[in-house]
Each structure stands twice: as structure tokens, then as C-alpha cells.
Amino acid sequence: MHENDHPRWAPPRAALILVALVVAVAVPLLAASAAAAAPGATIWSRQFSTGAKADAFADLARGPGGVYYCTGIARGTEESSVLVLVKYKSDGKRLWSRFYQPPSGTGAAGVALAVDKQGDVIVAGTAGVAPPASSKGRDIVVLKYSPGGARMWALRYDGAAHRDDYATGLALDRSGTAFVCGEARGASTGQDYLVLAVTPAGTRKWTWIYDGHQSRDVAAGVAVDGGGNCYVTGSSVGAGGTTAAATAKLGRDGAHVWLKRLQYGEEGHSWATALRFRNVGGHRRLFLTGTSVGLMSTRNNMLIASVDAGTGAKLHTAIVDGEGGDDAGQALVVDSSGNAFACGSTEGVPSHVLHAFAARMDAGGALAWSKPIWLGPDDNAADFQAIALDAAGDVVCGGYGDQPGKGAEWWVQSFYPTDGERWTNISSGSAYADDICRAVIADSSGVCAAGQITRTGTGIDGQLKKIEP
């Protein structure tokens, strides 16, 4: 042995085996962790089917303990369906499903749902069959279920004309009172705004109806503030045929506080499809999105606006022209600083192909960005129908995007709040048909999206998917 050579230490065989075992276990775990952490990756996906008839989810909400609830239709045909409510655990395991059909045996559908502080679930929907399949049309139904799935009560509303009435939105105040908006047929006034206030015990607290004097009024969005005041907006045709985003504030007892026929754009014709209440730096504001008609009625533009919740006075407006054709806002979300994000559609010119569209109006009322988007490689039709903000403040939109040879594909798209695409998540059904995401919610645990997907053998099925944010 050379004088500078020293014997090297060799670890015991048992130590080598232990290290090998640790590496063998750790490497797959690290790989799995890295895969799960990929933004936009599917964490789990669940389909709901009652057989060969149509099943689809229209809305979803998160409950205590990280559970999820979905509502929509089941056993659907062209003329009938039943209302369905499904509960899932945070890992996607289905806990139970409940069905509602009116005593007459006619159709029913869930439109919107919310979860109160006790964990009970309130569902707003319709009972009956829409015209022309039925001359009577539908009634509005409001249901309450316990966390265990027991139906606690059902309330049904039939308008004065006993014709087609339907729900479009739902909001809960802190006491658990449900505010349902929609359209009711008046005996001599045609389509009217409707707001139903329903107590936690299932009794009607009050009813508010608004007639714009031209027989075409539909409430599309409802919101509540911390004091139990209710706000509603939609589309109302007034004297002279001018369409306005008629917006009203109602007190806790249903008393009319103010009503503004909000009109925007060069032509003044405008309507709203979604409404949000936000307290921004101590200022109580309402935010809405919808459509504003351009000069000489040549095209429609996306509308994003804010008003003072105390008075109804206009504050900020962004008229968003997408690709030169008709644009529409369908859904809206607002962050704590007062930035309003809207999504919907824009029509390309000269192609006249509908594209998905998202935009942001900043807290000062300026248009920060707008983004037409579709799934390539071709100029394919697309549309966004739902929007949410995740825990980091990033924007998540849901809808569909056409793909060659596949039809409409379920699509969830994430954007940075300052503009720019983050990730895309697509679901492709096994049959050529419409796969659509209709609702999204997001928090620190991930993004959850609900809608419908078409599969060979079972047809249209409900789908709930959880996505890594």
C-alpha cells in the first residue's frame, strides 16, 4: 500500500439495502407528487348516468367538509326529465343521488343550487314541461335537502297566467333565506320579472314582480348583501321597445328600494345575464355583465358594468368589442379589489364563427384586457358559460370548444388575472356530440367543473371533474 493510500469505508450491506428501499419508494412518490401538481391536470373525473336517457349537470356548489353537490336533469327525453341532486366526497366518491318529479308525473329540472351554513342544500328549478310539448308550461320549484339527502320541503310557484314560469338564478342570505329569480307569466302583462323569497322553513316570505310594459321581461341574475337586501337584473322591454338591463334593489321585507332601467352603448339597448354584489374598500357595489347594442344596431358588444348598490347610480362601464361581430357576456366574477372578470362569446368577422371570449374591467372601470380564444388548429366554434377565481386569483372559465371529427368538447381554461393563458383541460366524450362544461368553482383544493359528456352506450351523462389549479 502506498503511503498516501488509505482504506475506503464501505457501508454495511444492511445499510445499502435500506437506502435502496428508501429510493425505490421515494422516487415513485415524488413522481406521483410532481404529476399531481401539474397545473391543469385532472385529479379525478366522475360520470353520472341513469341509463340510455340524458343526464346532465347545470350547477354545482361546495359544502362543509369539502363535499360537492351537483344538480340538473336525469332520465331526460325530448319531452320530459326528472330533477336530480347528487352529492360527492372530496375524492370524487358518490355518496348519494336524489330525484324529484312533481306529483303529476311531468318533467322537472334543477337550474341552480346553494349550500347554507348548516350544510343544507337549496335547489331552484322547474316542474313541468316547457312549450310546445305542454300548453300549460312549467312552474318554479324550490327544494331543500339535508346533508344526508332527506328532502326537507318543496315549494312550487305557478304564475298568475298559469302558463310557463321558470327559474334562472338563486342566492342565499346569512339566515338561509333563498332568493329565486326568473320569469313569471302575468294574467295580462306577458313575461314579467319574478323574485321569490323563501324562508329556511320552506314558506314563501314575499314575491316581487316587475312589468316593463311590453310583455317581455326576464330576470336573469340575483344577489344579496350582508344586510339581507336583494338585488335583481335581467332584460326588460319598455315603452318604445327599448330593451334595458332593469336592475332593482329590494329590502329584507321585499319592499322596493330603487329600480333603474340601465342602458348602455350608442343605441341604448342593453340587457344583463349575471349579477354580483361586492363590498370594495367599504363601497357597496353591484357588478353585471351582458350585452350592449352598438351604433345603428349593427352588432352587439359584451357589457361589463358596476353601479352603486345604495342608489343604483352608474359607476363604471366597459363596452367590449371582440372580433367585430356579435358579442355577449354570460357569467361574471369579481375579486376583493373590484376587478370584474366576464366570459361569454364573440363572433369572428368575416368568418361569422362563434369564439369563446373573456375580459377584465379593472377597479377603475378601464378595460384591462379581452381575449377571444378557441381550440385549434382550425377556426372552430367555442363558447364560455361559467367563470370563477381560484385561490391565487387566477381566472377559470368553462364551456365548450369544437374539434374536427369530435364535435363540441368539454373545455376548462385558466388565465392569469393580468392576461395570458395558464392551462387548458379538455374532456372528449366517446361519441360525436356536445360535451359542455356549464359550471365551475375554485378554491385552494382545486378547480371543480360540472356539465355533460356523451358516451357510447349511455348517451349524455353528467360529469364532475376536479382539476389541479
C-alpha positions in Angstrom: 0.0 0.0 0.0 1.3 3.4 -0.9 1.9 5.8 2.0 -0.8 8.2 0.7 -3.4 5.4 0.2 -6.0 4.9 2.8 -8.6 2.2 3.1 -12.0 3.4 2.0 -15.0 2.9 4.2 -17.7 0.6 2.9 -21.3 0.8 4.3 -22.7 -2.3 5.7 -24.9 -4.4 3.4 -28.0 -3.8 5.6 -27.5 0.0 5.1 -27.3 -0.4 1.4 -30.5 -2.4 1.3 -32.2 0.3 3.4 -31.1 3.1 1.1 -32.2 1.2 -1.9 -35.6 0.6 -0.4 -36.0 4.3 0.5 -35.0 5.3 -3.0 -37.4 2.8 -4.5 -40.3 4.1 -2.5 -39.4 7.8 -2.7 -38.9 8.1 -6.4 -42.4 6.9 -7.4 -43.9 9.1 -4.7 -42.0 12.1 -5.9 -43.0 11.4 -9.5 -46.7 11.0 -8.5 -46.5 14.2 -6.5 -45.0 16.1 -9.4 -47.7 14.7 -11.7 -50.5 15.7 -9.4 -49.0 19.2 -9.0 -49.1 19.9 -12.8 -51.5 22.9 -13.2 -54.5 21.9 -15.3 -54.0 18.1 -14.7 -57.2 16.1 -14.0 -57.2 14.9 -10.3 -60.3 12.8 -10.8 -63.3 12.7 -13.1 -66.7 11.2 -12.4 -69.7 10.5 -14.7 -73.3 10.2 -13.7 -75.7 8.0 -15.7 -79.1 6.6 -15.2 -79.0 4.6 -18.4 -79.5 5.4 -22.1 -81.5 8.6 -21.4 -80.0 12.1 -21.0 -78.4 13.1 -17.7 -76.6 16.4 -17.3 -75.4 18.8 -14.6 -76.3 22.5 -14.7 -74.8 23.8 -11.5 -72.6 22.8 -8.6 -71.7 24.0 -5.1 -69.2 23.1 -2.4 -70.4 22.1 1.1 -68.8 21.6 4.5 -66.1 19.1 4.7 -65.1 19.6 1.0 -68.1 17.8 -0.4 -69.7 18.7 -3.7 -73.3 18.9 -4.9 -74.5 18.9 -8.5 -78.0 19.5 -9.9 -79.5 19.2 -13.3 -81.6 16.6 -15.1 -81.8 12.8 -15.2 -83.7 10.4 -17.4 -84.2 13.1 -19.9 -86.1 12.8 -23.2 -87.2 15.5 -25.7 -90.4 15.9 -23.7 -89.6 15.1 -20.0 -86.9 14.7 -17.3 -86.5 14.5 -13.6 -84.6 16.9 -11.3 -81.5 15.3 -9.8 -79.3 16.3 -6.9 -76.0 14.3 -6.4 -73.5 14.5 -3.5 -69.8 13.6 -3.9 -67.0 13.4 -1.4 -63.9 15.4 -1.9 -62.2 12.4 -3.5 -65.0 12.1 -6.1 -66.8 9.2 -4.5 -70.6 9.5 -5.0 -72.4 9.5 -1.6 -76.0 9.7 -2.8 -78.3 10.8 -5.5 -81.9 12.1 -5.1 -84.6 12.6 -7.7 -87.6 14.9 -7.8 -90.6 14.6 -10.0 -93.9 16.5 -9.4 -96.9 14.5 -8.3 -98.4 15.0 -11.8 -95.5 12.9 -13.2 -94.4 15.6 -15.6 -90.8 16.7 -16.0 -88.5 18.6 -13.7 -85.0 20.1 -13.9 -82.5 21.6 -11.5 -81.2 25.1 -12.5 -79.2 26.4 -9.6 -78.2 25.4 -6.1 -76.5 26.8 -2.9 -75.5 25.4 0.5 -76.4 27.2 3.7 -74.4 27.5 7.0 -75.9 24.3 8.4 -74.9 22.3 5.3 -78.4 22.0 3.9 -78.8 22.3 0.2 -81.3 24.5 -1.6 -82.2 23.8 -5.2 -84.1 26.1 -7.6 -85.6 24.6 -10.7 -88.7 23.9 -12.7 -91.5 21.4 -12.6 -93.5 20.6 -15.7 -92.7 20.5 -19.4 -91.8 23.6 -21.5 -93.9 24.6 -24.5 -94.6 23.5 -27.2 -94.6 20.0 -25.6 -97.0 21.3 -23.0 -99.6 24.1 -23.4 -99.5 24.7 -19.6 -95.7 25.0 -19.4 -93.6 24.9 -16.3 -93.8 26.1 -12.7 -90.9 27.2 -10.5 -89.9 24.7 -7.7 -87.6 25.3 -4.7 -86.4 22.3 -2.7 -84.3 21.8 0.4 -82.3 18.7 1.3 -80.4 17.8 4.4 -76.7 16.8 4.2 -77.9 13.2 4.4 -80.1 13.6 1.4 -83.5 13.8 3.1 -85.9 16.2 1.4 -87.0 18.7 4.0 -89.6 20.6 1.9 -90.7 21.5 -1.6 -92.3 24.8 -2.6 -93.9 25.3 -6.0 -94.9 28.6 -7.7 -97.4 29.0 -10.5 -97.7 32.5 -12.0 -101.0 34.4 -12.4 -101.5 33.2 -16.0 -100.9 29.6 -15.1 -98.5 29.3 -18.1 -94.8 28.9 -18.5 -92.8 30.1 -15.5 -89.1 29.3 -14.9 -86.2 30.0 -12.6 -82.9 31.4 -13.8 -80.9 32.1 -10.5 -80.6 31.6 -6.8 -78.9 33.4 -3.9 -78.9 32.8 -0.1 -78.6 35.4 2.6 -76.9 34.7 6.0 -80.1 33.5 7.6 -80.6 30.9 4.9 -83.5 32.7 3.1 -83.5 31.7 -0.5 -84.0 34.3 -3.3 -85.0 32.8 -6.6 -85.3 34.9 -9.7 -86.8 34.1 -13.1 -89.7 34.8 -15.3 -93.4 34.5 -14.5 -96.4 34.9 -16.8 -98.8 37.6 -15.7 -102.5 37.4 -16.4 -102.4 40.4 -18.8 -98.8 41.5 -18.7 -96.9 38.7 -20.5 -93.4 37.8 -19.3 -92.5 39.6 -16.0 -89.5 39.7 -13.7 -90.0 37.5 -10.7 -88.2 37.2 -7.3 -89.4 34.7 -4.7 -88.1 35.0 -1.1 -88.4 31.6 0.6 -87.8 31.2 4.3 -85.5 28.4 5.7 -88.7 26.6 6.8 -89.9 26.5 3.2 -92.7 29.1 3.3 -92.9 32.0 0.8 -91.8 35.1 2.6 -92.6 37.6 -0.2 -93.0 37.8 -4.0 -91.9 40.7 -6.2 -93.0 41.1 -9.8 -92.0 43.8 -12.3 -93.7 44.5 -15.6 -91.8 46.7 -18.1 -95.0 47.3 -20.1 -94.0 45.5 -23.3 -94.7 41.8 -22.3 -91.0 40.8 -22.4 -89.2 40.9 -19.1 -86.9 38.2 -17.8 -84.9 38.4 -14.6 -81.5 36.6 -15.2 -79.4 37.3 -12.1 -79.9 37.7 -8.4 -77.6 38.7 -5.5 -77.8 39.5 -1.8 -75.8 41.7 0.6 -74.8 41.2 4.2 -77.9 43.0 5.4 -80.4 40.7 3.6 -81.2 43.1 0.8 -81.8 41.5 -2.6 -80.8 42.8 -6.0 -82.0 41.5 -9.4 -81.2 42.3 -13.0 -82.1 41.0 -16.5 -83.7 42.1 -19.7 -86.8 44.3 -19.8 -88.5 45.8 -22.9 -90.1 49.2 -22.0 -92.1 51.9 -23.7 -91.0 52.4 -27.3 -89.5 49.0 -27.5 -86.2 49.9 -25.8 -84.5 47.0 -24.0 -82.8 47.8 -20.7 -80.9 46.0 -18.0 -83.6 46.8 -15.5 -81.9 46.4 -12.1 -83.7 46.7 -8.7 -82.9 46.7 -5.0 -85.4 45.1 -2.7 -85.4 45.4 1.1 -85.4 42.4 3.5 -89.2 42.6 3.6 -89.5 42.7 -0.2 -90.2 46.5 -0.3 -89.0 48.2 -3.5 -86.0 50.5 -2.7 -85.0 51.5 -6.2 -85.2 50.4 -9.8 -83.0 51.6 -12.6 -83.6 50.8 -16.3 -79.8 50.8 -17.1 -79.0 51.4 -20.7 -75.5 51.4 -22.2 -73.9 51.9 -25.6 -74.7 54.1 -28.6 -78.1 52.6 -29.2 -79.2 52.3 -25.6 -80.4 48.8 -26.0 -78.8 46.5 -23.4 -79.5 43.6 -21.1 -77.8 41.7 -18.3 -77.3 38.0 -17.7 -75.4 37.9 -14.4 -75.1 39.9 -11.2 -72.6 40.1 -8.3 -72.6 42.1 -5.1 -69.2 43.2 -3.7 -68.1 45.4 -0.8 -65.0 47.1 -2.3 -63.0 49.1 0.2 -66.2 50.0 2.2 -68.1 50.8 -1.0 -71.1 48.6 -1.7 -71.2 47.9 -5.4 -73.1 45.8 -7.9 -71.4 44.3 -11.0 -73.2 43.0 -14.0 -72.4 41.5 -17.4 -74.5 41.0 -20.5 -74.9 42.7 -23.9 -75.0 46.3 -25.3 -76.2 47.0 -28.8 -73.7 49.0 -31.0 -74.4 52.0 -33.2 -77.3 51.6 -35.7 -77.9 48.2 -34.2 -75.1 46.8 -36.4 -73.7 44.5 -33.7 -73.8 43.5 -30.0 -70.9 44.1 -27.6 -70.0 42.5 -24.3 -71.1 44.6 -21.4 -69.3 44.8 -18.0 -70.6 47.5 -15.6 -70.8 48.5 -12.0 -73.4 50.5 -10.1 -73.8 51.9 -6.6 -75.7 49.4 -4.6 -77.1 52.1 -2.4 -78.6 54.2 -5.1 -78.4 52.3 -8.4 -76.3 55.1 -9.9 -73.9 54.1 -12.7 -70.3 53.9 -11.7 -68.1 52.2 -14.4 -68.8 50.7 -17.8 -66.7 48.7 -20.2 -68.2 48.1 -23.7 -66.1 45.3 -25.1 -65.9 44.7 -28.9 -64.4 41.3 -29.6 -63.8 40.3 -33.2 -66.2 42.7 -34.9 -69.4 40.5 -34.8 -71.9 39.9 -32.1 -70.5 39.6 -28.5 -72.2 38.6 -25.3 -71.3 38.3 -21.6 -72.8 35.2 -19.9 -71.0 34.9 -16.5 -69.2 37.2 -14.1 -66.9 37.1 -11.1 -65.4 39.9 -9.0 -62.3 39.9 -6.8 -61.9 41.7 -3.5 -60.3 44.7 -5.2 -63.2 45.3 -7.5 -61.7 43.8 -10.7 -64.6 42.3 -12.7 -64.0 39.3 -15.0 -66.6 38.3 -17.5 -66.8 35.5 -20.1 -69.1 34.6 -22.9 -68.7 34.7 -26.7 -67.6 36.8 -29.7 -68.4 36.4 -33.3 -65.5 36.4 -35.8 -65.6 38.6 -38.9 -65.7 37.7 -41.7 -65.9 34.1 -40.7 -69.0 34.5 -38.5 -67.7 31.7 -36.3 -68.6 32.0 -32.6 -65.5 32.0 -30.3 -65.1 31.9 -26.6 -64.4 35.3 -25.0 -63.1 36.6 -21.7 -62.4 40.1 -20.5 -61.4 42.1 -17.4 -62.7 45.5 -16.3 -60.3 46.9 -13.6 -61.4 48.6 -10.4 -61.3 52.0 -12.0 -63.6 51.0 -14.9 -60.9 50.6 -17.6 -60.9 47.6 -19.9 -57.7 45.9 -18.8 -57.8 43.1 -21.4 -60.0 41.0 -23.6 -59.3 37.6 -25.1 -61.0 35.7 -28.0 -60.0 32.1 -27.9 -60.9 28.7 -29.4 -59.4 25.3 -29.7 -57.2 25.0 -32.8 -55.9 24.2 -35.2 -58.9 25.4 -37.3 -61.2 28.3 -36.8 -63.6 26.3 -34.6 -66.7 27.4 -32.7 -66.4 27.9 -28.9 -68.2 29.4 -26.0 -67.6 30.1 -22.3 -70.6 29.7 -20.0 -69.1 29.8 -16.5 -66.3 31.6 -14.6 -64.6 31.5 -11.2 -61.4 32.7 -9.5 -59.1 30.2 -7.8 -57.2 30.8 -4.5 -54.3 32.5 -6.3 -56.7 34.9 -8.1 -56.3 33.3 -11.5 -59.3 33.1 -13.7 -61.0 29.9 -14.7 -63.6 29.7 -17.5 -65.7 26.7 -18.5 -67.6 26.0 -21.7 -67.0 24.1 -25.0 -64.8 24.2 -28.0 -65.4 22.4 -31.3 -62.8 20.0 -32.6 -62.7 18.4 -36.1 -64.3 15.0 -36.1 -65.3 15.2 -32.4 -67.9 17.9 -32.2 -68.1 20.1 -29.1 -65.5 19.2 -26.5 -65.8 20.0 -22.7 -63.4 22.8 -22.0 -62.0 24.4 -18.9 -59.4 27.2 -19.5 -57.3 29.1 -16.9 -56.0 32.6 -17.4 -53.7 34.8 -15.5 -55.6 37.8 -14.0 -53.3 40.2 -15.8 -54.0 38.3 -19.2 -52.4 35.3 -20.7 -53.3 31.6 -20.9 -52.2 29.3 -18.0 -53.6 25.9 -18.8 -56.2 24.0 -20.7 -58.2 21.0 -19.6 -60.4 19.1 -22.2 -62.8 16.2 -21.9 -63.6 14.2 -25.0 -66.7 12.0 -25.0 -66.6 8.7 -26.7 -69.4 9.7 -29.0 -69.7 12.6 -31.5 -72.0 15.0 -29.7 -72.0 18.0 -27.4 -69.7 17.8 -24.3 -70.1 21.0 -22.3 -68.8 22.5 -19.0 -71.7 24.5 -17.5 -70.4 25.4 -14.0 -67.0 26.0 -12.3 -66.0 26.7 -8.7 -62.4 27.0 -7.4 -60.6 27.2 -4.0 -57.3 26.1 -2.5 -58.1 22.4 -3.0 -58.5 22.8 -6.8 -61.0 23.6 -9.6 -64.2 21.7 -9.9 -66.3 21.7 -13.1 -69.6 20.2 -13.9 -71.7 19.7 -17.0 -72.3 17.0 -19.5 -70.4 14.5 -21.6 -71.6 12.0 -24.2 -70.5 8.3 -24.0 -71.2 5.4 -26.3 -73.9 3.2 -24.8 -75.2 5.6 -22.2 -75.6 8.8 -24.3 -75.4 12.1 -22.5 -74.2 11.8 -18.9 -73.5 14.2 -16.1 -69.8 14.9 -15.4 -68.0 16.3 -12.4 -64.3 16.8 -12.7 -61.6 18.1 -10.3 -58.6 19.8 -11.7 -55.2 20.9 -10.3 -55.2 24.7 -10.2 
